[in-house]
Amino acid sequence: MFYTFFKTNLFTYLNLQKDASSFTDVAGQSARIANVIRGATDITSAAANDLVAYAYFFPTDTYVSEVHYYLNADSTVLYADVTPMTSNPPIGTLITANKKTYTIISDFQQTQGQTLFNYLNSSGSVMTLPIADLHTIKGVRVNLGADTSGTVNQAITLDVSLRNRKTNL
């Protein structure tokens, strides 16, 4: 009886530790994504599970890069392609030879009925895709999920306002 009690509690504890670790990883990545999007100077493509923007991917970057967030074909991995530029737009050009792909979340869990990105207008309302004029996007809602051992995945949703958005490019 003691063995059964110990084994059950140990597995429960291990599952809770795994859930907490997974959720912490997703929370950290959501903050990282928010920082990149918040600093975006321009959005060049906006889709439900795909976003391309000019932004500083690393705080030490001298110039913005073209940052492309996207999911793999079966929506289980979130990637970011980062292509540096020779200088900031509209003068700079992409250095495609230096493009790097980063795995942002390796076990991405999309919340049922949610897309990875929602785009917000000046009143904070979700815009309908496709968006004809990308300059009307004033914010981005990022929807991430954490895989848990329970029946319900934990979700992180955060709204990011575009504070560095350039409208004169």
Summary of the structure (lengths in Angstrom):
residues: 169
radius of gyration: 18.9
end to end distance: 71.1
largest distance: 73.0
contacts: 468
relative contact order: 0.19
helix: 25%
strand: 33%
